[in-house]
Amino acid sequence: MSSMRPTAPSSSTAPRQASTRRSLALTLLSAALLGGCAAPKFTVDDGRAVDPTLLANIGLYGQGEQALRPAIARSARLKDNDCDRQWELPISVATSQGWSENDRVAWVRALGVDERLTVVAATHDAPLKPGERLANIDGSTSNEAQKLLVELGAMRERGRPFPVTTSTGKTVQLNPFQVCRGYTRLAPPNTPELQDYHWLMSYHPLELAKADLTEDEALWTVLWTQGVSEEGGARMKVYDYGTSLLSTLYTVATLASGLKGAAMAAEAAVKTAQQAAASVATELLKQQLIDQAKTFAANRLKDEIGKSVQALTQAQVVASMQQVAANRGLLGGISRVAATVFDDADAWAYTRMEQLGANPLAGFTLHQKLLERNLLTNALAFDPERMASMQALTNQAGRGEEVVAILKGIRPETLNFDLADMPLASAQQAFSYEDLEPRSTNPYARGLIEAMLEMPDTGLPAAASSR
């Protein structure tokens, strides 16, 4: 028998097989390399040390957004025919794109946000939940969060349902809804003290989130913001004669606090506001506020509140409310015009809270929490002038005793501040448009929102759109 032996490849076949193997290996390597380039890398939490203040502020931002977004949807039930309307979305988003490497880690650690558009808050019935990331908006995809953000805003403004797809491939439909004009937004985490009150949108300082807003307090915040727009819009537009409404990133989009361009703009706006306040703060605060607070406490409240059992002493109440008055008095630009209708916005919110079946005294509970936690640099705490107006309104409605209980035992008569005996920082003299600061060459002199309105579509600050 002859043995069977494998046939060796011919001299002509072997080189061809070796060449085929090399080509296959090169093809696989090229595909791997191309695949690696095509798939962007996103920041993960590697445990490094990050700025603890920024980390805490990002967490506060998420907490505040998660309280406000359902309240915004709740306000839509008003269907108020007497107010101008804006479109809103059932979600709010943020992105860390453009931030420094360490700060991007902070965004991931505090809120689960990376370079992609990430949902940070949603209404109760929204098809998306916090933590989900948007990859496709009505057929548009991009690795640039700014581009997707603009597309998201454009779809919102059309007011029709549109599809979005998440990074995991889930496709859902987002349904824009209408609310009364006056978007409610929180300051970016890098500028937690930002305040800007405008007929289109208002930024509240991040300290508001420290009040742990209840559902009714969040609704009060939203309605109050809308009230500023409705009650003061015409007045603000008169002062706003030079501004055209451009369809920019900032006016059209659901503004993401995490977008570095907006955060940089906020930094510039805060710096401008602080410089303007510093020029008047010395005399205003020392003479108009501190001295008057001491005098008022000594002469008006010493005997009346001294015997009350409450969380705050009489001196703390007076000093706190005067600080709130100072905050209102030091606002500039369009916010200064808005400040003239804060009391009207209180009444506007009170009435609409009743219409929605919410507790109309939520403004008082929020005020008290803000005072007790020493959160006084915002527009939601009442100054003495606004407290007097609100107390008169609730007395007329027969709810004065409930207000007293909320304010920790202060008797109704102690809330009837005699404004003639206590000029307020916000009303040092009669308001007139001529007294407002003239148009400045500084783009932020009239506030962040005004500056945003005047920026072109590509108006992000330099180097803000790239990592």
Secondary structure per residue as TSV (DSSP state, phi and psi in degrees):
chain	resnum	aa	ss	phi	psi
A	1	M	-	360.0	143.6
A	2	S	-	-98.0	137.4
A	3	S	-	-77.2	148.6
A	4	M	-	-90.5	125.1
A	5	R	-	-121.6	142.4
A	6	P	-	-64.4	141.7
A	7	T	-	-80.6	124.5
A	8	A	-	-71.3	145.3
A	9	P	-	-64.8	146.3
A	10	S	-	-69.4	160.1
A	11	S	T	-61.5	-24.3
A	12	S	T	-85.5	-26.5
A	13	T	H	-80.6	-39.3
A	14	A	H	-57.0	-47.8
A	15	P	H	-60.9	-37.1
A	16	R	H	-63.8	-42.4
A	17	Q	H	-64.9	-42.0
A	18	A	H	-62.5	-40.9
A	19	S	H	-64.6	-38.6
A	20	T	H	-64.1	-42.2
A	21	R	H	-63.7	-42.0
A	22	R	H	-63.6	-40.6
A	23	S	H	-64.6	-41.4
A	24	L	H	-63.7	-42.5
A	25	A	H	-62.9	-43.2
A	26	L	H	-64.0	-38.9
A	27	T	H	-63.5	-45.5
A	28	L	H	-63.9	-40.8
A	29	L	H	-64.6	-42.9
A	30	S	H	-63.5	-42.3
A	31	A	H	-62.3	-40.3
A	32	A	H	-64.8	-42.5
A	33	L	H	-66.2	-44.2
A	34	L	H	-63.4	-40.6
A	35	G	H	-62.7	-38.9
A	36	G	H	-65.0	-36.4
A	37	C	H	-71.6	-35.9
A	38	A	H	-73.3	-28.9
A	39	A	S	-92.2	108.1
A	40	P	-	-67.8	149.7
A	41	K	-	-93.0	136.5
A	42	F	-	-112.7	148.4
A	43	T	-	-63.0	138.8
A	44	V	-	-124.6	161.0
A	45	D	-	-81.2	107.5
A	46	D	-	-96.8	10.4
A	47	G	-	84.0	4.2
A	48	R	-	-67.6	162.9
A	49	A	-	-73.5	135.4
A	50	V	-	-128.5	168.9
A	51	D	-	-62.3	113.1
A	52	P	H	-65.2	-32.0
A	53	T	H	-68.1	-46.4
A	54	L	H	-61.9	-42.1
A	55	L	H	-57.8	-46.9
A	56	A	H	-64.8	-39.5
A	57	N	H	-67.7	-36.6
A	58	I	H	-63.5	-42.1
A	59	G	H	-61.5	-41.4
A	60	L	H	-63.1	-41.3
A	61	Y	H	-58.6	-46.2
A	62	G	H	-62.9	-42.4
A	63	Q	H	-61.1	-43.5
A	64	G	H	-66.9	-43.6
A	65	E	H	-61.6	-38.9
A	66	Q	H	-69.8	-20.5
A	67	A	H	-84.8	-37.3
A	68	L	H	-81.0	-34.8
A	69	R	H	-61.8	-45.8
A	70	P	H	-62.9	-33.3
A	71	A	H	-67.1	-36.1
A	72	I	H	-62.0	-44.6
A	73	A	H	-64.2	-38.0
A	74	R	H	-63.4	-36.5
A	75	S	H	-66.6	-21.8
A	76	A	G	-66.4	-19.0
A	77	R	G	-69.8	-12.1
A	78	L	G	-59.8	-45.7
A	79	K	-	48.2	47.1
A	80	D	-	-76.3	115.5
A	81	N	T	-73.3	-13.8
A	82	D	T	-90.2	-2.1
A	83	C	S	-113.0	150.4
A	84	D	-	-69.5	157.9
A	85	R	E	-118.8	153.4
A	86	Q	E	-136.8	156.3
A	87	W	E	-91.1	142.3
A	88	E	E	-130.1	167.8
A	89	L	-	-118.7	156.2
A	90	P	S	-76.7	-0.1
A	91	I	E	-131.7	157.7
A	92	S	E	-124.0	151.2
A	93	V	E	-130.5	163.3
A	94	A	E	-148.5	164.9
A	95	T	-	-149.6	149.3
A	96	S	-	-97.8	4.9
A	97	Q	T	-60.5	132.6
A	98	G	T	97.0	-15.6
A	99	W	S	-81.2	165.2
A	100	S	-	-66.9	164.1
A	101	E	H	-59.1	-46.3
A	102	N	H	-63.2	-40.5
A	103	D	H	-68.8	-32.5
A	104	R	H	-64.4	-37.7
A	105	V	H	-63.2	-38.6
A	106	A	H	-62.2	-40.4
A	107	W	H	-62.3	-41.5
A	108	V	H	-65.7	-45.3
A	109	R	H	-66.6	-43.4
A	110	A	H	-81.0	-34.6
A	111	L	H	-137.6	1.2
A	112	G	-	70.8	23.7
A	113	V	-	-100.5	127.9
A	114	D	-	-117.1	-154.7
A	115	E	S	-67.8	-20.9
A	116	R	S	-79.3	157.3
A	117	L	E	-64.7	115.5
A	118	T	E	-115.2	133.7
A	119	V	E	-70.5	125.1
A	120	V	E	-109.9	-17.2
A	121	A	E	-156.1	152.8
A	122	A	E	-153.0	154.7
A	123	T	-	-71.0	167.2
A	124	H	T	-62.9	-31.2
A	125	D	T	-106.0	14.8
A	126	A	-	-68.3	146.9
A	127	P	S	-78.8	-5.6
A	128	L	S	-119.5	153.5
A	129	K	-	-122.3	157.9
A	130	P	T	-53.2	136.5
A	131	G	T	103.0	-22.2
A	132	E	-	-76.3	147.5
A	133	R	E	-116.9	138.8
A	134	L	E	-90.0	127.3
A	135	A	E	-112.3	-24.5
A	136	N	E	-145.3	128.5
A	137	I	E	-122.1	107.9
A	138	D	T	51.7	40.9
A	139	G	T	92.0	-8.0
A	140	S	B	-95.4	131.3
A	141	T	-	-127.8	152.0
A	142	S	-	-169.2	149.4
A	143	N	S	-83.8	-6.7
A	144	E	-	-94.8	114.3
A	145	A	H	-60.5	-34.0
A	146	Q	H	-58.8	-43.3
A	147	K	H	-65.4	-42.7
A	148	L	H	-66.5	-34.7
A	149	L	H	-64.8	-41.6
A	150	V	H	-63.2	-42.3
A	151	E	H	-64.7	-40.4
A	152	L	H	-60.9	-43.3
A	153	G	H	-66.2	-39.5
A	154	A	H	-63.2	-41.3
A	155	M	H	-67.3	-37.3
A	156	R	H	-58.9	-45.6
A	157	E	H	-68.2	-20.9
A	158	R	H	-71.5	-23.2
A	159	G	T	73.8	16.8
A	160	R	S	-119.5	151.6
A	161	P	-	-57.6	145.0
A	162	F	E	-148.0	152.7
A	163	P	E	-87.6	146.0
A	164	V	E	-133.3	148.7
A	165	T	E	-121.7	135.6
A	166	T	E	-86.2	173.0
A	167	S	T	-65.8	-17.1
A	168	T	T	-93.4	1.8
A	169	G	S	93.5	1.5
A	170	K	-	-77.8	128.8
A	171	T	E	-110.3	128.3
A	172	V	E	-134.8	172.3
A	173	Q	E	-112.1	128.1
A	174	L	E	-98.2	135.8
A	175	N	-	-115.2	104.9
A	176	P	-	-62.0	150.9
A	177	F	E	-137.2	158.2
A	178	Q	E	-97.1	141.5
A	179	V	E	-133.5	167.3
A	180	C	E	-64.6	146.9
A	181	R	S	-59.1	143.5
A	182	G	-	120.0	77.4
A	183	Y	E	-60.8	139.1
A	184	T	E	-102.5	115.5
A	185	R	E	-131.0	157.8
A	186	L	E	-105.3	151.9
A	187	A	-	-61.4	146.5
A	188	P	-	-62.4	151.3
A	189	P	T	-60.5	-23.8
A	190	N	T	-82.0	-14.4
A	191	T	-	-133.9	67.4
A	192	P	T	-63.6	-19.3
A	193	E	T	-88.4	-1.3
A	194	L	-	-57.7	131.7
A	195	Q	-	-131.9	133.1
A	196	D	E	-154.4	116.9
A	197	Y	E	-115.1	122.1
A	198	H	-	-144.7	159.2
A	199	W	S	-73.2	-16.0
A	200	L	S	-95.7	-34.3
A	201	M	E	-162.4	148.6
A	202	S	E	-129.9	137.7
A	203	Y	E	-101.7	124.0
A	204	H	E	-99.1	142.9
A	205	P	-	-61.5	152.4
A	206	L	G	-67.5	-17.8
A	207	E	G	-61.2	-21.0
A	208	L	G	-59.3	-34.0
A	209	A	G	-67.5	-22.6
A	210	K	G	-70.0	-12.5
A	211	A	G	-80.2	-1.8
A	212	D	-	50.8	65.4
A	213	L	-	-56.8	129.4
A	214	T	-	-75.6	172.5
A	215	E	H	-60.0	-42.2
A	216	D	H	-71.6	-35.0
A	217	E	H	-68.5	-36.8
A	218	A	H	-65.3	-41.3
A	219	L	H	-63.8	-41.0
A	220	W	H	-57.8	-43.4
A	221	T	H	-60.1	-44.3
A	222	V	H	-66.5	-47.6
A	223	L	H	-65.5	-38.0
A	224	W	H	-62.6	-42.2
A	225	T	H	-62.4	-42.6
A	226	Q	H	-65.1	-35.0
A	227	G	H	-64.5	-37.3
A	228	V	H	-59.0	-42.4
A	229	S	H	-67.3	-47.0
A	230	E	H	-69.0	-41.2
A	231	E	H	-82.7	-26.8
A	232	G	H	-117.1	1.6
A	233	G	H	-57.8	-47.2
A	234	A	H	-63.0	-40.7
A	235	R	H	-66.4	-41.9
A	236	M	H	-66.8	-35.0
A	237	K	H	-67.2	-32.4
A	238	V	H	-62.2	-44.7
A	239	Y	H	-70.8	-24.2
A	240	D	T	-91.9	29.4
A	241	Y	T	-58.7	-26.9
A	242	G	T	-91.7	-1.4
A	243	T	-	-99.9	129.7
A	244	S	-	-101.6	146.2
A	245	L	-	-87.0	102.2
A	246	L	-	-94.3	148.9
A	247	S	-	-84.8	71.0
A	248	T	-	-94.3	174.9
A	249	L	H	-53.0	-38.5
A	250	Y	H	-81.7	-30.5
A	251	T	H	-91.6	-28.9
A	252	V	H	-91.9	-40.5
A	253	A	S	-78.1	156.5
A	254	T	-	-72.3	100.6
A	255	L	-	-63.1	118.9
A	256	A	-	-90.7	123.9
A	257	S	T	-58.4	-32.5
A	258	G	T	-72.7	-14.6
A	259	L	-	-66.8	118.5
A	260	K	H	-62.0	-32.7
A	261	G	H	-59.3	-45.3
A	262	A	H	-67.1	-36.7
A	263	A	H	-66.6	-39.1
A	264	M	H	-65.8	-40.5
A	265	A	H	-62.4	-39.3
A	266	A	H	-63.1	-39.8
A	267	E	H	-59.7	-43.9
A	268	A	H	-66.1	-39.5
A	269	A	H	-66.0	-42.3
A	270	V	H	-63.6	-42.3
A	271	K	H	-61.4	-42.4
A	272	T	H	-63.6	-43.9
A	273	A	H	-64.3	-39.8
A	274	Q	H	-66.1	-38.6
A	275	Q	H	-65.1	-41.3
A	276	A	H	-66.0	-41.4
A	277	A	H	-66.1	-36.8
A	278	A	H	-63.0	-28.7
A	279	S	H	-71.3	-19.2
A	280	V	H	-120.9	-8.2
A	281	A	H	-65.6	-37.3
A	282	T	H	-57.4	-59.9
A	283	E	H	-69.0	-41.6
A	284	L	I	-61.5	-50.1
A	285	L	I	-71.9	-45.8
A	286	K	I	-68.8	-46.1
A	287	Q	I	-86.6	-47.0
A	288	Q	I	-78.3	-28.9
A	289	L	I	-111.1	-59.2
A	290	I	I	-62.6	-50.3
A	291	D	H	-61.9	-43.7
A	292	Q	H	-68.4	-35.7
A	293	A	H	-62.4	-43.7
A	294	K	H	-64.0	-44.5
A	295	T	H	-64.0	-44.0
A	296	F	H	-66.0	-41.3
A	297	A	I	-62.4	-41.5
A	298	A	I	-70.7	-42.9
A	299	N	I	-90.2	-29.4
A	300	R	I	-108.5	-35.4
A	301	L	I	-111.5	-8.3
A	302	K	H	-57.0	-49.3
A	303	D	H	-82.8	-29.7
A	304	E	H	-79.4	-39.8
A	305	I	H	-102.2	-14.6
A	306	G	T	-55.7	-31.9
A	307	K	T	-91.9	-3.0
A	308	S	-	-75.5	146.8
A	309	V	-	-96.4	114.0
A	310	Q	-	-153.0	166.4
A	311	A	S	-73.4	-27.5
A	312	L	S	-114.8	141.1
A	313	T	-	-76.2	165.5
A	314	Q	H	-60.2	-39.5
A	315	A	H	-65.0	-38.8
A	316	Q	H	-65.7	-41.5
A	317	V	H	-60.2	-50.0
A	318	V	H	-64.7	-48.0
A	319	A	H	-62.2	-39.1
A	320	S	H	-66.3	-45.8
A	321	M	H	-69.3	-29.7
A	322	Q	H	-71.1	-32.2
A	323	Q	H	-67.2	-37.5
A	324	V	H	-61.9	-42.4
A	325	A	H	-61.9	-38.4
A	326	A	H	-63.2	-43.2
A	327	N	H	-57.6	-45.3
A	328	R	H	-64.4	-41.0
A	329	G	H	-70.7	-22.7
A	330	L	T	-95.1	1.4
A	331	L	-	-66.8	148.1
A	332	G	-	-129.5	175.9
A	333	G	H	62.0	-143.0
A	334	I	H	-62.3	-31.9
A	335	S	H	-61.5	-32.9
A	336	R	H	-65.4	-39.2
A	337	V	H	-65.7	-43.7
A	338	A	H	-59.4	-35.7
A	339	A	H	-63.1	-21.4
A	340	T	T	-72.7	-12.2
A	341	V	T	-119.6	16.5
A	342	F	H	-58.4	-39.1
A	343	D	H	-68.1	-35.7
A	344	D	H	-66.2	-36.5
A	345	A	H	-66.1	-34.7
A	346	D	H	-58.2	-49.2
A	347	A	H	-66.1	-38.8
A	348	W	H	-60.8	-46.4
A	349	A	H	-65.8	-41.4
A	350	Y	H	-56.8	-47.8
A	351	T	H	-63.8	-43.1
A	352	R	H	-72.8	-29.5
A	353	M	H	-59.9	-43.6
A	354	E	H	-62.2	-42.8
A	355	Q	H	-62.3	-31.2
A	356	L	T	-89.8	1.3
A	357	G	T	75.5	18.0
A	358	A	S	-94.3	168.4
A	359	N	-	-75.0	111.7
A	360	P	T	-69.8	-9.6
A	361	L	T	-90.1	8.5
A	362	A	H	-61.0	-28.7
A	363	G	H	-62.2	-35.0
A	364	F	H	-73.5	-40.4
A	365	T	H	-64.9	-38.2
A	366	L	H	-67.2	-43.9
A	367	H	H	-55.2	-46.9
A	368	Q	H	-64.6	-42.2
A	369	K	H	-62.9	-40.0
A	370	L	H	-64.2	-41.0
A	371	L	H	-67.1	-45.0
A	372	E	H	-64.6	-28.6
A	373	R	T	-98.7	7.0
A	374	N	T	58.5	40.5
A	375	L	-	-103.8	90.6
A	376	L	-	-120.1	-2.4
A	377	T	S	-100.6	64.2
A	378	N	S	-156.0	174.5
A	379	A	S	-101.6	3.1
A	380	L	S	-91.4	-23.6
A	381	A	S	-77.0	142.3
A	382	F	-	-81.9	135.9
A	383	D	-	-86.0	172.3
A	384	P	H	-56.5	-37.8
A	385	E	H	-63.5	-46.2
A	386	R	H	-71.2	-36.0
A	387	M	H	-60.2	-42.2
A	388	A	H	-62.7	-42.6
A	389	S	H	-65.3	-43.0
A	390	M	H	-69.5	-35.9
A	391	Q	H	-65.4	-38.3
A	392	A	H	-64.0	-39.5
A	393	L	H	-65.6	-44.0
A	394	T	H	-73.1	-32.9
A	395	N	H	-62.4	-41.4
A	396	Q	H	-63.2	-32.5
A	397	A	T	-86.2	2.0
A	398	G	T	75.7	25.2
A	399	R	-	-119.2	18.8
A	400	G	H	-59.8	-39.6
A	401	E	H	-66.1	-34.1
A	402	E	H	-65.9	-37.9
A	403	V	H	-62.6	-41.8
A	404	V	H	-58.0	-44.5
A	405	A	H	-62.2	-40.2
A	406	I	H	-63.3	-39.0
A	407	L	T	-86.3	23.4
A	408	K	T	65.4	40.7
A	409	G	T	94.0	3.5
A	410	I	-	-71.0	126.8
A	411	R	-	-70.0	151.5
A	412	P	G	-53.3	-40.3
A	413	E	G	-64.9	-23.0
A	414	T	G	-76.8	-13.8
A	415	L	G	-88.5	-9.2
A	416	N	-	-82.8	73.7
A	417	F	-	-63.8	134.4
A	418	D	-	-86.3	99.6
A	419	L	G	-66.3	-23.7
A	420	A	G	-66.1	-28.7
A	421	D	G	-87.2	-8.9
A	422	M	S	-141.7	82.4
A	423	P	-	-57.6	141.1
A	424	L	-	-98.6	152.5
A	425	A	G	-61.4	-33.4
A	426	S	G	-77.6	-8.3
A	427	A	G	-137.3	48.3
A	428	Q	S	-61.8	-31.3
A	429	Q	S	-151.5	168.9
A	430	A	-	-59.5	137.8
A	431	F	-	-72.4	137.6
A	432	S	-	-150.1	147.7
A	433	Y	G	-65.3	-28.7
A	434	E	G	-64.2	-23.9
A	435	D	G	-82.0	-9.8
A	436	L	S	-74.9	156.1
A	437	E	-	-64.5	139.8
A	438	P	-	-70.2	166.9
A	439	R	-	-59.6	128.5
A	440	S	-	-105.0	158.9
A	441	T	S	-71.6	-18.4
A	442	N	S	-72.5	120.7
A	443	P	T	-63.5	-16.6
A	444	Y	T	-102.4	9.2
A	445	A	T	-63.5	-28.8
A	446	R	T	-104.5	11.3
A	447	G	-	115.7	161.5
A	448	L	H	-63.0	-45.5
A	449	I	H	-66.0	-40.8
A	450	E	H	-60.0	-41.9
A	451	A	H	-63.8	-41.1
A	452	M	H	-61.6	-40.5
A	453	L	H	-60.9	-33.0
A	454	E	H	-91.8	-4.0
A	455	M	S	-77.8	144.5
A	456	P	-	-69.6	174.8
A	457	D	T	-56.8	-31.1
A	458	T	T	-103.9	33.0
A	459	G	-	-84.2	24.2
A	460	L	-	-65.8	143.6
A	461	P	-	-54.5	154.3
A	462	A	T	-52.6	135.1
A	463	A	T	67.0	13.7
A	464	A	-	-83.8	-21.0
A	465	S	S	-93.0	0.0
A	466	S	-	-122.1	149.3
A	467	R	-	-83.4	360.0
